[in-house]
Amino acid sequence: MEITLVEGDITTQQVDAIVNAANSSLLGGGGVDGAIHRRGGPAILADCRALRASRYGRGLPTGQAVATTAGELPAHWVIHTVGPVWSASEDRSALLRDCYANSLRVADELGATTVAYPLISAGIYGWPVDDAVRQALTVLRAATPTAVTEARLVLFGADTHAVARAVLDAT
């Protein structure tokens, strides 16, 4: 699998699946989650409501992943995953790695070959960008076998992209 870094807006990526750094309610929110729901339109929210009514009445657990339509996004599916909130006193990195691994598993189940990932938990959830990149790379580099041929880390802003590039180049 090729791992690429892209500075930009995840909602414009032409891929099979876009990963959403969702909140557990699956009903939209701020940051990446809000942008995906806004740009993707009401079909995504309708699918999320159906998931809440059927399998996830209490919300999607941290580290798990589930797919919906992509609505009006230039993708076939949105894979929603809930990242952990950063804690300086508790190591939650396994949960963060689970987000990437479970999203990749769902992508394989869907038959997706190209997947765009945000930097999960590195926004409002406070995860340090450099470590968030390391956690993502750990999972994506070890992922075999998989039908995914490209995992694209879509990074919002030049500063985040520069940190991610430095981490990628150093590992």
N, C-alpha and C positions, 0 to 999 in steps of 0.2 A: 504494500500500500504506500502510495506517495503521500507525504504530509506537506502541505503548503501553508504558508502564512500570507494572509491578505489583509491589508488595512482597508476598512470600509464598513458598509452597512449590510448586515446579514440578510435583511429582507430583500436585497436585490440580487442575491446569489442564484445563479442558474445551475441548480444541482437537483439530484433526485430527492434528497431529504435535508431539511433545515432543522437543526436542534434548537429547541427553545429552553432557555434557562428560566423555567417556570416557577411559580410559587405553588404550594401544595394544593391550593383551591382549584387550580387549572382554569380559573375564570378570568385570566388577564391580570395585569398589574403595571408596574413601571419598568423602565429599562428595556432590555431585550424583549421581555415578555409582552409589555405594552405595545412595543413597535410591531411585533409579529402579529398580534391580534388586530391592531389598527390597519396595517397594510394587507393582511390576509382576509379581512372582512368577516362577516357574521357566520360563515360556514364553520370556521375553526371554533368559535365559541359554542355553536350548536353541538358540534362533536364533543367538546369538553363537557358540556352540560349532560350529554348522554352518558359519558363515562362516569361522571359523578353520580348519576341516577342508578347506574348499573353496578359497576365494579369498585368505584372509589368514593363511596359515600362520605368517608372521613378525609378525603383528599389523597393525592399521590404521595407515598412515603419518600423521604429523602433518599436519593441514590437510585431510585427506580425510574423506569422510562416507559412511555406509552405513546402511540402514534395516533394522529388525526389527519384529516385532509389538510392541504396547504391553502385551500381557498383560492384567493387571488394572487398568492405569491408565485414566483417563477420556479416552483418545485412541485413535486407530487405529494409529498407528505411533510408534516411537522412532527418531530419526535420531541415530546415534552419530558424534561427531567428536572428534578428539584435538587439543587445543590445545597450543601451545608453552609451554615453561617460560620465565618472564621472565628476561631477561639484561640487566644494565646495560651490558655491553660488546659486545653483538651485537644488531643490530636484527632482531627476529623478527616484526615487526608484519605483514608480508605473509602469514606462515603463520597468524596469528590471523585476518586478514581472509579467508583461504582457508576457514577453518572455517565462517564465516557464509555465504560464497558457495556452497560446496559443499553445505552443509546446505540452503540455499534451492533449489539445483539438484535435489537429491534430493526435496525437498518437491514441486517442480513435476512431477517424474517420477511421483510417487505420486498426484498430483491433490489434494494438501492445499491448503486455502485459509487455514487458521489454524495458526500455528506459534508455540510457546512456546520461547524461548531462555533458557538460563541466561547469566550473564555469564562466558563461556568464559575460562579461564586465570586468572581473578581470585581464585580460592580458593587452594588448596594450591600451585598453580603460580606464585603470587606476582606476577601482573601488576597494576600499579597500577590501581585501580578507575576513576579518571577517564579514563585512556588506554584501558582496555578498553572503556568505553562509547563513546568517540570512534571506536575501530576498528569496533565493531559498527554504529554509526550511519552511518559512511562507506559500508559495504557495503549496508546495508538501504535507505538513501536512494537509492542509485544503481541499485538492482535493477529493471531493466526489460528486456524484458517479463517478467512473472511472474503466475501464477495466484493467488499468495498475496495475500490482501486484508488480513490482519492479522499483523504480526510483533510478538509480545509479549515484551518483556524482563522476565523474572521475577527479581526481585532479593531476595536473602535478607538481611533485616534492615533496620531503619529507616535506619541510617547509610549503607549501600550505596545504598538507594533515594534518599536525599537527595543524595548525590554524583551519581547518575545523572540526577536531575531537574535539578540545577544545570548539568550538561554539556548536556543536551538543550535547556534554556532558553537557553543561551549560544551554541548553534550554529544 
